[in-house]
Amino acid sequence: MDEFANWLIENGATFPKVKFDKDEDGIGGCYAVQPIHPNEIIASLPLKLTISYKLAHEYLPILDPLGCRAALATFLIHERFLGKLSFYHPYINILPKYIPTPLMYTEQEMSWLKGTNLGYGIESRKELLKKEFDEILKIVSNGELINALSWELYLWACNIISSRCFPNKLIDPDDVEVKEALFPLIDCFNHRPRQKITWETHERCELRLVAGNYIETGQQIYNNYGAKSNEELLIGYGFCILNNPDDWVIIKVNISLDPQYDEKLDLLSKLELSELKHFIKRGHIPSNLLSQLRVLVMNSAELIYFKKLQDSQYVDNNINDPIGYRNELAMLETFSNLLKMKLEVLLGRDNEFIGISSARESEIARNCKIYIDGQKEILTNALAIIYSKELIILKAALNDSKSNRILKLPFVCNKININDNYNSNDTSFNDINSLILAKDDLLNSLLITTDKVMKFDKTFSNAINEIFSKELIDSEQDTILILYLIYESQHIEKSEWMLFFNVAVKYDDFYTQQYEEKIQELTDLYNELQPLICNPNVKLFDKDVFSIDKLIWSTCIFEICSITFTNKNKKQCVGIVPL
Ligand SMILES: C[S@@+](CC[C@H](N)C(=O)[O-])C[C@H]1O[C@@H](n2cnc3c(N)ncnc32)[C@H](O)[C@@H]1O
């Protein structure tokens, strides 16, 4: 380290109150040898010591088409190869020979990341670097450099760049491209999230680190690499921060299998919601993600109706707020399923950190565990937020239902009475299980489900038990509810859902336009059901009530109003949202 410090001083760097040392874990860092005050310059580096793209490019212009990283990495490898002959030798010499980023993990170590975003992404990142490296080998003709280059050294150099670089913009503010640059000395400080510190270029000839707070003698002096998540820190720097306040989980929305893919993509683009990648933080779910999911879970009627409103300038239809109870419940259900799927993969993993036999492995396992635990915690927190939102929406729906505030089908952009807490990402109770139970109770009160109608209407349940065997009842929830809609529409005035049925029987808008292609399918279903329903033991409908038209109507109402959800016993259920 002395050689490095002398080299820096000889070349005009200053760092009068800084000592290079290692902490108890052997991590190199910078420590204050005297008190440092806010706004004091901690270290300054003459820009002539920068290893920039410009420098690497002047040295190896043939690598130009490959971009900044390839040029910088090749330059570093060459200087390392030159050894003491290199001007940068004192700097190259203090660079770690090994940086434990996932690029360097063994197969066993990679298995610790299985199921995480990083686990999926590393291979493609390695392939990209390998292609870059093969291109370099093709381009480089200098015999000496060819001898120096190897894949292992290329990975080392890429790790050095990702773990120590700064934005090239610091020295070239007019540069339009995103490039990296290495600043010896300035890159010797470790990271602490939210650390107050400034990077300042002085008269285009010096880069300074300026203290943002008071630092006592003996304390480590931290830099701030920016608001980096553990995923970014692990891949780029080889470490993670416990309880990292800047951590996030990436959620990518997959729309490709949606039958209305083109229309929805078009609507998303009109609403400026085309970005399908989102970052969920502790206590924060981006509102754009919720808005996007509202579009993605729209059924055909909601989509048509919403687009109509969208085209008329007179209606205030804001996708940043719930657009309807069914749509909102479907959105929250879809989102919670997405979170649960991600979480389940991670939850079964704790016991997989076995077979650790070296300090290196235990360090890697520790970082993987911090990363995975952080992901789990953020996902669990997001799930609690979503369940809390579901409770608010369900309570509002029940209130509206009790006060008979049932408006026009397809229940899109009717005013929803939610309170201001809805968008606050509040998780007033964090215990997921109590949230699930509360949600289940509310869903049971609000929805028309097969369980409910079979329990409360003996005539209906007797008929259904005649038509379907016990085993089929769960898998035929859709058909049972479709039949129930016809059954209940025979005596609306006695129905518990009288207002809903009053609205539903008047609805004919959608099926005339949209059901053409479904007619054949429904005719087949009708022909299948008709003999079963005509069985003298099945007393479901008055004579001539069960017609193909009625079946089309009830299927249409069912599709406009139903949601699928998972109940507290993890059973997939279907329900009709009656408002
Ligand atoms: C810019 S360098 C900092 C100086 C480096 N520790 C050294 O000895 O040269 C970044 C590297 O330092 C280490 N590092 C920085 N901040 C850290 C932290 N908070 N915890 C653990 N390691 C850290 C990581 O190995 C990272 O790749």
Ligand as a Chemical Component Dictionary entry (heavy atoms), coordinates in Angstrom:
data_LIG
# 
_chem_comp.id                   LIG 
_chem_comp.type                 NON-POLYMER 
_chem_comp.pdbx_formal_charge   0 
_chem_comp.three_letter_code    LIG 
# 
loop_
_chem_comp_atom.comp_id 
_chem_comp_atom.atom_id 
_chem_comp_atom.alt_atom_id 
_chem_comp_atom.type_symbol 
_chem_comp_atom.charge 
_chem_comp_atom.model_Cartn_x 
_chem_comp_atom.model_Cartn_y 
_chem_comp_atom.model_Cartn_z 
_chem_comp_atom.pdbx_ordinal 
LIG C1  C1  C 0  -14.480 0.538  -4.908 1  
LIG S1  S1  S 1  -13.870 -0.839 -4.102 2  
LIG C2  C2  C 0  -13.558 -0.274 -2.494 3  
LIG C3  C3  C 0  -12.171 -0.597 -1.977 4  
LIG C4  C4  C 0  -11.896 -2.048 -1.788 5  
LIG N1  N1  N 0  -12.456 -2.534 -0.532 6  
LIG C5  C5  C 0  -10.415 -2.343 -1.806 7  
LIG O1  O1  O 0  -9.918  -2.979 -0.885 8  
LIG O2  O2  O -1 -9.778  -1.948 -2.761 9  
LIG C6  C6  C 0  -15.291 -1.818 -4.010 10 
LIG C7  C7  C 0  -15.104 -3.156 -3.357 11 
LIG O3  O3  O 0  -14.960 -3.010 -1.965 12 
LIG C8  C8  C 0  -15.695 -3.961 -1.232 13 
LIG N2  N2  N 0  -16.738 -3.238 -0.485 14 
LIG C9  C9  C 0  -17.113 -1.960 -0.628 15 
LIG N3  N3  N 0  -18.074 -1.620 0.245  16 
LIG C10 C10 C 0  -18.305 -2.705 0.977  17 
LIG C11 C11 C 0  -19.194 -2.996 2.045  18 
LIG N4  N4  N 0  -20.015 -2.099 2.554  19 
LIG N5  N5  N 0  -19.177 -4.255 2.566  20 
LIG C12 C12 C 0  -18.356 -5.197 2.060  21 
LIG N6  N6  N 0  -17.497 -4.993 1.051  22 
LIG C13 C13 C 0  -17.455 -3.763 0.515  23 
LIG C14 C14 C 0  -16.257 -4.909 -2.264 24 
LIG O4  O4  O 0  -15.363 -5.972 -2.424 25 
LIG C15 C15 C 0  -16.265 -4.068 -3.511 26 
LIG O5  O5  O 0  -16.148 -4.842 -4.684 27 
# 
loop_
_chem_comp_bond.comp_id 
_chem_comp_bond.atom_id_1 
_chem_comp_bond.atom_id_2 
_chem_comp_bond.value_order 
_chem_comp_bond.pdbx_ordinal 
LIG C1  S1  SING 1  
LIG S1  C2  SING 2  
LIG S1  C6  SING 3  
LIG C2  C3  SING 4  
LIG C3  C4  SING 5  
LIG C4  N1  SING 6  
LIG C4  C5  SING 7  
LIG C5  O1  DOUB 8  
LIG C5  O2  SING 9  
LIG C6  C7  SING 10 
LIG C7  O3  SING 11 
LIG C7  C15 SING 12 
LIG O3  C8  SING 13 
LIG C8  N2  SING 14 
LIG C8  C14 SING 15 
LIG N2  C9  SING 16 
LIG N2  C13 SING 17 
LIG C9  N3  DOUB 18 
LIG N3  C10 SING 19 
LIG C10 C11 SING 20 
LIG C10 C13 DOUB 21 
LIG C11 N4  SING 22 
LIG C11 N5  DOUB 23 
LIG N5  C12 SING 24 
LIG C12 N6  DOUB 25 
LIG N6  C13 SING 26 
LIG C14 O4  SING 27 
LIG C14 C15 SING 28 
LIG C15 O5  SING 29 
# 
